[in-house]
Amino acid sequence: MYLSQLKWLKNVKTDDGWAYSNPNEMPIPEARIFRLHWRNFEDKSNAQKPHKDELMLLIQKAKVTHIVEFLDDEVYEIEDKEWNVYRIVRAVWMPLNNFDWEKLPHQREFFGYDYVVGDGLAHSLSDPDRMWLFHEHWDKLGGLTAFQKHLGDMLTNISKPVCDA
């Protein structure tokens, strides 16, 4: 799996179950296209940071659950009280249908350490200030490029990608 455009990380929170887990609930299930939400209007500037064609790794419950591609540079808003800012993304990797998401490996197996992020914002994997543990661990192993390869190898072993990235 080729992940050279993987530049972002986001912890996704949901009250129950797994967010974005059922392709049949996505607006375009065959293409795995969906709305990736941020909590509120105050998060709009954070939602604007990733650019079209860049990839983001999504984490839920300390497990890697998706690699998504940003399909445009637009930030959209809806009038809900919460989760009212979103971007349009396409899942380039997610567990196959009928996969037990509880059996996904813990994030430490991908990152090499336990805690990654927990705030629900987009984090640049290139930012040594915000992602200092990432850089402390991965810079000596080859940096972001080495992490992208390691991640791709692990995800390929879990299940095949839903489409080419």
ROLO-860222 format. One record per residue: residue number from 1; residue in three letters; y, x, z of N, C-alpha, C in turn. Coordinates in steps of 0.02 Angstrom, whole numbers, m for minus. Each point is the difference from the previous one (the first is absolute). Layout:
N
{k NUM | r Ala | nY Y | nX X | nZ Z | caY Y | caX X | caZ Z | cY Y | cX X | cZ Z}
...
//
This chain:
165
{k 1 | r Met | nY m59 | nX 43 | nZ 0 | caY 59 | caX m43 | caZ 0 | cY 62 | cX 45 | cZ 0}
{k 2 | r Tyr | nY 45 | nX m11 | nZ m47 | caY 59 | caX 41 | caZ m9 | cY 58 | cX m31 | cZ 39}
{k 3 | r Leu | nY 24 | nX 35 | nZ 51 | caY 51 | caX m28 | caZ 45 | cY 64 | cX 42 | cZ 3}
{k 4 | r Ser | nY 18 | nX 32 | nZ m54 | caY 60 | caX 44 | caZ 2 | cY 64 | cX m39 | cZ 14}
{k 5 | r Gln | nY 1 | nX m65 | nZ m13 | caY 60 | caX m40 | caZ 15 | cY m1 | cX m30 | cZ 71}
{k 6 | r Leu | nY m51 | nX 17 | nZ 39 | caY m3 | caX m24 | caZ 69 | cY 53 | cX 36 | cZ 41}
{k 7 | r Lys | nY 51 | nX m36 | nZ 20 | caY 56 | caX 30 | caZ 36 | cY 19 | cX m37 | cZ 64}
{k 8 | r Trp | nY m31 | nX m57 | nZ 12 | caY 22 | caX m44 | caZ 53 | cY m58 | cX m25 | cZ 43}
{k 9 | r Leu | nY 18 | nX m20 | nZ 60 | caY m47 | caX m26 | caZ 49 | cY 33 | cX m58 | cZ 36}
{k 10 | r Lys | nY m37 | nX m53 | nZ 14 | caY 27 | caX m58 | caZ 36 | cY m56 | cX m29 | cZ 43}
{k 11 | r Asn | nY 16 | nX m13 | nZ 63 | caY m45 | caX m36 | caZ 44 | cY 13 | cX m74 | cZ m8}
{k 12 | r Val | nY m51 | nX m38 | nZ m17 | caY 6 | caX m72 | caZ m10 | cY m27 | cX m35 | cZ 62}
{k 13 | r Lys | nY 39 | nX m47 | nZ 24 | caY m20 | caX m38 | caZ 60 | cY m11 | cX m73 | cZ m18}
{k 14 | r Thr | nY m51 | nX m28 | nZ 28 | caY m14 | caX m71 | caZ m9 | cY m25 | cX m28 | cZ 66}
{k 15 | r Asp | nY 13 | nX m63 | nZ 11 | caY m21 | caX m31 | caZ 63 | cY m76 | cX m6 | cZ 6}
{k 16 | r Asp | nY m32 | nX m11 | nZ m56 | caY m73 | caX m6 | caZ 2 | cY m30 | cX 22 | cZ m66}
{k 17 | r Gly | nY m60 | nX 23 | nZ 2 | caY m34 | caX 20 | caZ m62 | cY 32 | cX 61 | cZ m32}
{k 18 | r Trp | nY m5 | nX 3 | nZ m66 | caY 24 | caX 56 | caZ m40 | cY 49 | cX m27 | cZ m52}
{k 19 | r Ala | nY 58 | nX 30 | nZ m4 | caY 50 | caX m20 | caZ m50 | cY m22 | cX 24 | cZ m69}
{k 20 | r Tyr | nY 14 | nX m40 | nZ m51 | caY m12 | caX 17 | caZ m70 | cY m73 | cX 17 | cZ m14}
{k 21 | r Ser | nY m46 | nX m33 | nZ 35 | caY m70 | caX 18 | caZ m6 | cY m39 | cX m41 | cZ m51}
{k 22 | r Asn | nY 26 | nX m59 | nZ m17 | caY m37 | caX m44 | caZ m45 | cY 36 | cX m4 | cZ m67}
{k 23 | r Pro | nY m27 | nX 31 | nZ m52 | caY 32 | caX m3 | caZ m66 | cY 12 | cX m71 | cZ m24}
{k 24 | r Asn | nY m43 | nX m47 | nZ 19 | caY 9 | caX m69 | caZ m23 | cY 62 | cX m33 | cZ 29}
{k 25 | r Glu | nY 28 | nX 28 | nZ 53 | caY 62 | caX m26 | caZ 29 | cY 62 | cX 34 | cZ m29}
{k 26 | r Met | nY m10 | nX 49 | nZ m44 | caY 55 | caX 35 | caZ m31 | cY 24 | cX m41 | cZ m60}
{k 27 | r Pro | nY 65 | nX 3 | nZ m16 | caY 26 | caX m38 | caZ m57 | cY m36 | cX 13 | cZ m65}
{k 28 | r Ile | nY m20 | nX 62 | nZ m11 | caY m37 | caX 18 | caZ m61 | cY m63 | cX 38 | cZ 24}
{k 29 | r Pro | nY m53 | nX m36 | nZ 18 | caY m58 | caX 31 | caZ 31 | cY m33 | cX 55 | cZ m43}
{k 30 | r Glu | nY m5 | nX m12 | nZ m65 | caY m34 | caX 48 | caZ m43 | cY 37 | cX 67 | cZ m2}
{k 31 | r Ala | nY 65 | nX m2 | nZ 7 | caY 40 | caX 61 | caZ m3 | cY 15 | cX 28 | cZ 69}
{k 32 | r Arg | nY m20 | nX m35 | nZ 53 | caY 12 | caX 20 | caZ 70 | cY 75 | cX 11 | cZ 13}
{k 33 | r Ile | nY 41 | nX m45 | nZ m26 | caY 72 | caX 4 | caZ 10 | cY 20 | cX m47 | cZ 57}
{k 34 | r Phe | nY 42 | nX 26 | nZ 45 | caY 21 | caX m41 | caZ 57 | cY 68 | cX 23 | cZ 26}
{k 35 | r Arg | nY 26 | nX m39 | nZ 47 | caY 63 | caX 16 | caZ 33 | cY m14 | cX 41 | cZ 63}
{k 36 | r Leu | nY 28 | nX 59 | nZ 3 | caY m6 | caX 42 | caZ 60 | cY 63 | cX m12 | cZ 41}
{k 37 | r His | nY m10 | nX m28 | nZ 59 | caY 56 | caX m23 | caZ 41 | cY 25 | cX 51 | cZ 51}
{k 38 | r Trp | nY 66 | nX m5 | nZ 14 | caY 32 | caX 33 | caZ 56 | cY 23 | cX m56 | cZ 47}
{k 39 | r Arg | nY 9 | nX 17 | nZ 63 | caY 11 | caX m51 | caZ 51 | cY 63 | cX m42 | cZ m10}
{k 40 | r Asn | nY 58 | nX 31 | nZ m13 | caY 62 | caX m39 | caZ m4 | cY 53 | cX 35 | cZ m42}
{k 41 | r Phe | nY 57 | nX m33 | nZ m7 | caY 54 | caX 24 | caZ m43 | cY 24 | cX 69 | cZ 21}
{k 42 | r Glu | nY m4 | nX 17 | nZ 64 | caY 21 | caX 66 | caZ 24 | cY m43 | cX 56 | cZ m30}
{k 43 | r Asp | nY m60 | nX m17 | nZ m24 | caY m45 | caX 49 | caZ m29 | cY 9 | cX 8 | cZ m76}
{k 44 | r Lys | nY 49 | nX m34 | nZ m29 | caY 9 | caX 1 | caZ m72 | cY 12 | cX 71 | cZ m26}
{k 45 | r Ser | nY 41 | nX 40 | nZ 33 | caY 13 | caX 68 | caZ m24 | cY m63 | cX 42 | cZ 2}
{k 46 | r Asn | nY m43 | nX m12 | nZ 48 | caY m64 | caX 36 | caZ 2 | cY m45 | cX m22 | cZ m57}
{k 47 | r Ala | nY m1 | nX m64 | nZ m14 | caY m41 | caX m27 | caZ m55 | cY 22 | cX 27 | cZ m68}
{k 48 | r Gln | nY 64 | nX 20 | nZ m5 | caY 26 | caX 26 | caZ m63 | cY m21 | cX 72 | cZ m14}
{k 49 | r Lys | nY m24 | nX 36 | nZ 49 | caY m13 | caX 72 | caZ m7 | cY m53 | cX 17 | cZ m52}
{k 50 | r Pro | nY m58 | nX m30 | nZ 1 | caY m50 | caX 17 | caZ m52 | cY 25 | cX m21 | cZ m69}
{k 51 | r His | nY m16 | nX 41 | nZ m50 | caY 20 | caX m14 | caZ m69 | cY m58 | cX m27 | cZ m41}
{k 52 | r Lys | nY 19 | nX m32 | nZ m55 | caY m50 | caX m26 | caZ m48 | cY m50 | cX 55 | cZ m17}
{k 53 | r Asp | nY m63 | nX m18 | nZ m4 | caY m56 | caX 43 | caZ m17 | cY m24 | cX 45 | cZ 56}
{k 54 | r Glu | nY 37 | nX 4 | nZ 55 | caY m23 | caX 40 | caZ 57 | cY m55 | cX m39 | cZ 37}
{k 55 | r Leu | nY m42 | nX 37 | nZ 35 | caY m55 | caX m30 | caZ 37 | cY 13 | cX 4 | cZ 74}
{k 56 | r Met | nY m27 | nX m50 | nZ 35 | caY 5 | caX m4 | caZ 73 | cY m69 | cX m14 | cZ 29}
{k 57 | r Leu | nY m14 | nX 34 | nZ 54 | caY m62 | caX m11 | caZ 38 | cY 15 | cX m51 | cZ 54}
{k 58 | r Leu | nY m40 | nX m52 | nZ 5 | caY 8 | caX m50 | caZ 53 | cY m53 | cX 10 | cZ 53}
{k 59 | r Ile | nY 23 | nX m4 | nZ 62 | caY m45 | caX 5 | caZ 58 | cY 4 | cX m65 | cZ 39}
{k 60 | r Gln | nY m57 | nX m24 | nZ 23 | caY m4 | caX m57 | caZ 45 | cY m52 | cX 16 | cZ 53}
{k 61 | r Lys | nY 18 | nX m15 | nZ 62 | caY m48 | caX 10 | caZ 56 | cY m30 | cX 71 | cZ m2}
{k 62 | r Ala | nY 43 | nX 49 | nZ m15 | caY m20 | caX 71 | caZ m3 | cY m52 | cX 14 | cZ m54}
{k 63 | r Lys | nY 0 | nX m40 | nZ m54 | caY m46 | caX 11 | caZ m56 | cY 39 | cX m2 | cZ m66}
{k 64 | r Val | nY m17 | nX 44 | nZ m46 | caY 30 | caX m1 | caZ m66 | cY m30 | cX m59 | cZ m38}
{k 65 | r Thr | nY 44 | nX m47 | nZ m22 | caY m26 | caX m60 | caZ m32 | cY 20 | cX m8 | cZ m73}
{k 66 | r His | nY 53 | nX 32 | nZ m22 | caY 23 | caX m8 | caZ m69 | cY 37 | cX 63 | cZ m23}
{k 67 | r Ile | nY m1 | nX 11 | nZ m65 | caY 49 | caX 42 | caZ m34 | cY 34 | cX m48 | cZ m49}
{k 68 | r Val | nY 66 | nX m5 | nZ 5 | caY 37 | caX m46 | caZ m44 | cY 50 | cX 38 | cZ m42}
{k 69 | r Glu | nY 13 | nX m28 | nZ m59 | caY 50 | caX 27 | caZ m47 | cY 58 | cX m48 | cZ m2}
{k 70 | r Phe | nY 61 | nX 27 | nZ 5 | caY 60 | caX m42 | caZ m6 | cY 13 | cX m15 | cZ m73}
{k 71 | r Leu | nY 6 | nX m64 | nZ m17 | caY 6 | caX m21 | caZ m70 | cY 71 | cX m3 | cZ m26}
{k 72 | r Asp | nY 49 | nX 2 | nZ 45 | caY 70 | caX 2 | caZ m20 | cY 40 | cX 30 | cZ 58}
{k 73 | r Asp | nY 66 | nX 3 | nZ m9 | caY 44 | caX 27 | caZ 52 | cY 37 | cX m55 | cZ 39}
{k 74 | r Glu | nY m20 | nX m62 | nZ m11 | caY 35 | caX m57 | caZ 31 | cY m26 | cX m14 | cZ 71}
{k 75 | r Val | nY 46 | nX m20 | nZ 43 | caY m17 | caX m26 | caZ 66 | cY 16 | cX m74 | cZ m3}
{k 76 | r Tyr | nY m48 | nX m41 | nZ 17 | caY 8 | caX m73 | caZ m3 | cY 8 | cX m28 | cZ 70}
{k 77 | r Glu | nY 34 | nX m57 | nZ 4 | caY 11 | caX m33 | caZ 64 | cY m20 | cX m73 | cZ m5}
{k 78 | r Ile | nY m25 | nX m26 | nZ 56 | caY m13 | caX m71 | caZ 7 | cY 32 | cX m23 | cZ 64}
{k 79 | r Glu | nY 7 | nX m64 | nZ 10 | caY 38 | caX m27 | caZ 56 | cY m40 | cX m9 | cZ 64}
{k 80 | r Asp | nY m60 | nX 27 | nZ 4 | caY m39 | caX m6 | caZ 62 | cY 33 | cX 38 | cZ 57}
{k 81 | r Lys | nY m18 | nX m19 | nZ 61 | caY 28 | caX 34 | caZ 59 | cY m27 | cX 71 | cZ 8}
{k 82 | r Glu | nY m62 | nX 9 | nZ m21 | caY m32 | caX 65 | caZ 8 | cY m38 | cX 17 | cZ m64}
{k 83 | r Trp | nY m10 | nX 65 | nZ m12 | caY m34 | caX 24 | caZ m60 | cY 35 | cX m26 | cZ m62}
{k 84 | r Asn | nY 66 | nX 6 | nZ m2 | caY 41 | caX m30 | caZ m52 | cY 25 | cX 50 | cZ m53}
{k 85 | r Val | nY m23 | nX 61 | nZ 3 | caY 17 | caX 50 | caZ m50 | cY m66 | cX 27 | cZ m28}
{k 86 | r Tyr | nY m4 | nX 6 | nZ m66 | caY m63 | caX 25 | caZ m29 | cY 11 | cX 38 | cZ m65}
{k 87 | r Arg | nY m51 | nX 37 | nZ m19 | caY m4 | caX 34 | caZ m64 | cY m63 | cX m24 | cZ m36}
{k 88 | r Ile | nY 1 | nX 3 | nZ m66 | caY m58 | caX m18 | caZ m40 | cY m42 | cX 64 | cZ m11}
{k 89 | r Val | nY m64 | nX m4 | nZ 19 | caY m44 | caX 57 | caZ m5 | cY m66 | cX m21 | cZ m32}
{k 90 | r Arg | nY m37 | nX 50 | nZ m22 | caY m67 | caX m10 | caZ m27 | cY m47 | cX 45 | cZ 38}
{k 91 | r Ala | nY m54 | nX m27 | nZ 26 | caY m50 | caX 41 | caZ 34 | cY m39 | cX 40 | cZ m51}
{k 92 | r Val | nY 6 | nX 66 | nZ 4 | caY m40 | caX 44 | caZ m43 | cY m65 | cX 20 | cZ 35}
{k 93 | r Trp | nY m2 | nX m8 | nZ 66 | caY m62 | caX 6 | caZ 38 | cY 3 | cX m47 | cZ 59}
{k 94 | r Met | nY m54 | nX m34 | nZ 12 | caY m12 | caX m39 | caZ 60 | cY m75 | cX m9 | cZ 4}
{k 95 | r Pro | nY m27 | nX m14 | nZ 59 | caY m72 | caX m10 | caZ 5 | cY m24 | cX m56 | cZ m47}
{k 96 | r Leu | nY m59 | nX 9 | nZ m25 | caY m29 | caX m50 | caZ m45 | cY m10 | cX m66 | cZ 36}
{k 97 | r Asn | nY m4 | nX m54 | nZ m39 | caY m14 | caX m66 | caZ 29 | cY m64 | cX 4 | cZ 42}
{k 98 | r Asn | nY m1 | nX m37 | nZ 54 | caY m57 | caX m4 | caZ 46 | cY m11 | cX 64 | cZ 40}
{k 99 | r Phe | nY 46 | nX 48 | nZ m3 | caY m5 | caX 60 | caZ 42 | cY 24 | cX m18 | cZ 70}
{k 100 | r Asp | nY m35 | nX 23 | nZ 51 | caY 20 | caX m12 | caZ 69 | cY 54 | cX 49 | cZ 19}
{k 101 | r Trp | nY 62 | nX m23 | nZ 2 | caY 57 | caX 43 | caZ 13 | cY m2 | cX 33 | cZ 69}
{k 102 | r Glu | nY m36 | nX m29 | nZ 46 | caY m8 | caX 31 | caZ 66 | cY m38 | cX 66 | cZ m5}
{k 103 | r Lys | nY m37 | nX 9 | nZ m54 | caY m40 | caX 61 | caZ m10 | cY 39 | cX 55 | cZ m37}
{k 104 | r Leu | nY 63 | nX m13 | nZ m18 | caY 40 | caX 53 | caZ m30 | cY 8 | cX 57 | cZ 51}
{k 105 | r Pro | nY 3 | nX 62 | nZ m24 | caY 9 | caX 56 | caZ 46 | cY 68 | cX m3 | cZ 36}
{k 106 | r His | nY 2 | nX 27 | nZ 60 | caY 62 | caX 5 | caZ 38 | cY 48 | cX 47 | cZ m37}
{k 107 | r Gln | nY 64 | nX m11 | nZ 8 | caY 50 | caX 40 | caZ m35 | cY m6 | cX 75 | cZ 16}
{k 108 | r Arg | nY m28 | nX 19 | nZ 58 | caY m7 | caX 71 | caZ 17 | cY m45 | cX 36 | cZ m51}
{k 109 | r Glu | nY m47 | nX m37 | nZ m30 | caY m45 | caX 31 | caZ m49 | cY 37 | cX 16 | cZ m65}
{k 110 | r Phe | nY 54 | nX m36 | nZ m14 | caY 41 | caX 13 | caZ m59 | cY 54 | cX 52 | cZ 15}
{k 111 | r Phe | nY 33 | nX m9 | nZ 58 | caY 58 | caX 41 | caZ 16 | cY m16 | cX 63 | cZ 40}
{k 112 | r Gly | nY m53 | nX m1 | nZ 39 | caY m17 | caX 57 | caZ 41 | cY 29 | cX m4 | cZ 70}
{k 113 | r Tyr | nY 32 | nX m55 | nZ 17 | caY 27 | caX m12 | caZ 67 | cY 4 | cX m75 | cZ 11}
{k 114 | r Asp | nY 8 | nX m20 | nZ 64 | caY m7 | caX m71 | caZ 17 | cY 59 | cX m45 | cZ m19}
{k 115 | r Tyr | nY 60 | nX 15 | nZ 25 | caY 56 | caX m46 | caZ m10 | cY 39 | cX 19 | cZ m62}
{k 116 | r Val | nY 13 | nX m48 | nZ m44 | caY 37 | caX 14 | caZ m61 | cY 69 | cX m33 | cZ 6}
{k 117 | r Val | nY 6 | nX m64 | nZ m11 | caY 63 | caX m37 | caZ 10 | cY m19 | cX m70 | cZ 24}
{k 118 | r Gly | nY 48 | nX m34 | nZ 32 | caY m16 | caX m66 | caZ 25 | cY 56 | cX m51 | cZ m7}
{k 119 | r Asp | nY 54 | nX 18 | nZ m34 | caY 59 | caX m43 | caZ 0 | cY 6 | cX m49 | cZ m58}
{k 120 | r Gly | nY m42 | nX 3 | nZ m50 | caY 4 | caX m46 | caZ m56 | cY 50 | cX 18 | cZ m54}
{k 121 | r Leu | nY 30 | nX 59 | nZ 4 | caY 48 | caX 22 | caZ m50 | cY m33 | cX 48 | cZ m49}
{k 122 | r Ala | nY 33 | nX 11 | nZ m57 | caY m24 | caX 49 | caZ m48 | cY 19 | cX 69 | cZ 25}
{k 123 | r His | nY m49 | nX 46 | nZ m2 | caY 12 | caX 69 | caZ 21 | cY m19 | cX 46 | cZ m57}
{k 124 | r Ser | nY 46 | nX 46 | nZ m17 | caY m14 | caX 49 | caZ m52 | cY m46 | cX 54 | cZ 28}
{k 125 | r Leu | nY m55 | nX 11 | nZ m34 | caY m46 | caX 53 | caZ 20 | cY 31 | cX 69 | cZ m8}
{k 126 | r Ser | nY 55 | nX 5 | nZ m37 | caY 34 | caX 64 | caZ m11 | cY 51 | cX 16 | cZ 54}
{k 127 | r Asp | nY 14 | nX m47 | nZ 44 | caY 52 | caX 9 | caZ 51 | cY m28 | cX 35 | cZ 62}
{k 128 | r Pro | nY 16 | nX 65 | nZ 9 | caY m29 | caX 36 | caZ 57 | cY 28 | cX m23 | cZ 68}
{k 129 | r Asp | nY 58 | nX m32 | nZ 0 | caY 28 | caX m24 | caZ 64 | cY m35 | cX m63 | cZ 24}
{k 130 | r Arg | nY m9 | nX m48 | nZ m44 | caY m32 | caX m63 | caZ 19 | cY m77 | cX 5 | cZ 1}
{k 131 | r Met | nY m26 | nX 45 | nZ m40 | caY m73 | caX 7 | caZ m6 | cY m21 | cX 70 | cZ 23}
{k 132 | r Trp | nY 25 | nX 22 | nZ 57 | caY m11 | caX 68 | caZ 22 | cY m73 | cX 15 | cZ 15}
{k 133 | r Leu | nY m38 | nX m48 | nZ 28 | caY m71 | caX 12 | caZ 12 | cY m38 | cX 10 | cZ m66}
{k 134 | r Phe | nY 19 | nX m40 | nZ m50 | caY m31 | caX 7 | caZ m66 | cY 11 | cX 71 | cZ m26}
{k 135 | r His | nY 62 | nX 24 | nZ 4 | caY 15 | caX 67 | caZ m26 | cY m32 | cX 54 | cZ 43}
{k 136 | r Glu | nY m1 | nX m9 | nZ 65 | caY m32 | caX 49 | caZ 44 | cY m73 | cX 8 | cZ m18}
{k 137 | r His | nY m33 | nX m55 | nZ m16 | caY m72 | caX 3 | caZ m17 | cY m12 | cX 21 | cZ m72}
{k 138 | r Trp | nY 36 | nX m31 | nZ m48 | caY m17 | caX 9 | caZ m71 | cY 34 | cX 59 | cZ m34}
{k 139 | r Asp | nY 57 | nX 23 | nZ 24 | caY 34 | caX 55 | caZ m35 | cY m44 | cX 63 | cZ m2}
{k 140 | r Lys | nY m37 | nX 13 | nZ 53 | caY m45 | caX 59 | caZ 0 | cY m62 | cX m10 | cZ m42}
{k 141 | r Leu | nY m13 | nX m62 | nZ m21 | caY m59 | caX m15 | caZ m41 | cY 17 | cX m10 | cZ m74}
{k 142 | r Gly | nY 64 | nX 7 | nZ m18 | caY 20 | caX m9 | caZ m70 | cY 51 | cX m55 | cZ m10}
{k 143 | r Gly | nY 24 | nX m30 | nZ 55 | caY 54 | caX m48 | caZ m3 | cY m20 | cX m68 | cZ m28}
{k 144 | r Leu | nY 50 | nX m34 | nZ m27 | caY m10 | caX m68 | caZ m25 | cY m53 | cX m3 | cZ m55}
{k 145 | r Thr | nY m1 | nX 50 | nZ m44 | caY m49 | caX 1 | caZ m54 | cY m71 | cX 2 | cZ 27}
{k 146 | r Ala | nY m12 | nX 40 | nZ 51 | caY m66 | caX 4 | caZ 31 | cY m18 | cX m66 | cZ 33}
{k 147 | r Phe | nY 49 | nX m32 | nZ 33 | caY m13 | caX m64 | caZ 31 | cY m17 | cX m53 | cZ m53}
{k 148 | r Gln | nY 37 | nX m1 | nZ m55 | caY m13 | caX m49 | caZ m53 | cY m72 | cX 8 | cZ m27}
{k 149 | r Lys | nY m22 | nX 62 | nZ m8 | caY m68 | caX 11 | caZ m24 | cY m51 | cX m22 | cZ 52}
{k 150 | r His | nY 11 | nX 18 | nZ 63 | caY m45 | caX m19 | caZ 54 | cY m5 | cX m77 | cZ 4}
{k 151 | r Leu | nY 57 | nX m33 | nZ m1 | caY 2 | caX m73 | caZ 3 | cY m38 | cX m30 | cZ m59}
{k 152 | r Gly | nY 13 | nX 24 | nZ m60 | caY m34 | caX m26 | caZ m59 | cY m75 | cX 8 | cZ 4}
{k 153 | r Asp | nY m23 | nX 58 | nZ 24 | caY m72 | caX 12 | caZ 8 | cY m30 | cX m49 | cZ 50}
{k 154 | r Met | nY 34 | nX m10 | nZ 56 | caY m26 | caX m46 | caZ 51 | cY m2 | cX m72 | cZ m25}
{k 155 | r Leu | nY 53 | nX m22 | nZ m34 | caY 2 | caX m69 | caZ m24 | cY m53 | cX m12 | cZ m54}
{k 156 | r Thr | nY m11 | nX 50 | nZ m42 | caY m52 | caX m7 | caZ m51 | cY m68 | cX m8 | cZ 32}
{k 157 | r Asn | nY m11 | nX 34 | nZ 56 | caY m64 | caX m6 | caZ 35 | cY m8 | cX m68 | cZ 34}
{k 158 | r Ile | nY 56 | nX m32 | nZ 19 | caY m4 | caX m66 | caZ 33 | cY m17 | cX m54 | cZ m51}
{k 159 | r Ser | nY 38 | nX m1 | nZ m55 | caY m12 | caX m48 | caZ m53 | cY 40 | cX 21 | cZ m61}
{k 160 | r Lys | nY m18 | nX m26 | nZ m56 | caY 35 | caX 17 | caZ m61 | cY 69 | cX m33 | cZ m1}
{k 161 | r Pro | nY 49 | nX 32 | nZ m33 | caY 66 | caX m31 | caZ m6 | cY m3 | cX m64 | cZ m41}
{k 162 | r Val | nY 47 | nX m46 | nZ 13 | caY 1 | caX m63 | caZ m37 | cY 29 | cX 9 | cZ m69}
{k 163 | r Cys | nY 39 | nX 53 | nZ m11 | caY 27 | caX 16 | caZ m66 | cY 25 | cX 72 | cZ 3}
{k 164 | r Asp | nY 12 | nX 31 | nZ m57 | caY 22 | caX 69 | caZ m1 | cY 73 | cX 5 | cZ 20}
{k 165 | r Ala | nY 16 | nX 51 | nZ 39 | caY 69 | caX 13 | caZ 22 | cY 33 | cX 49 | cZ m47}
//
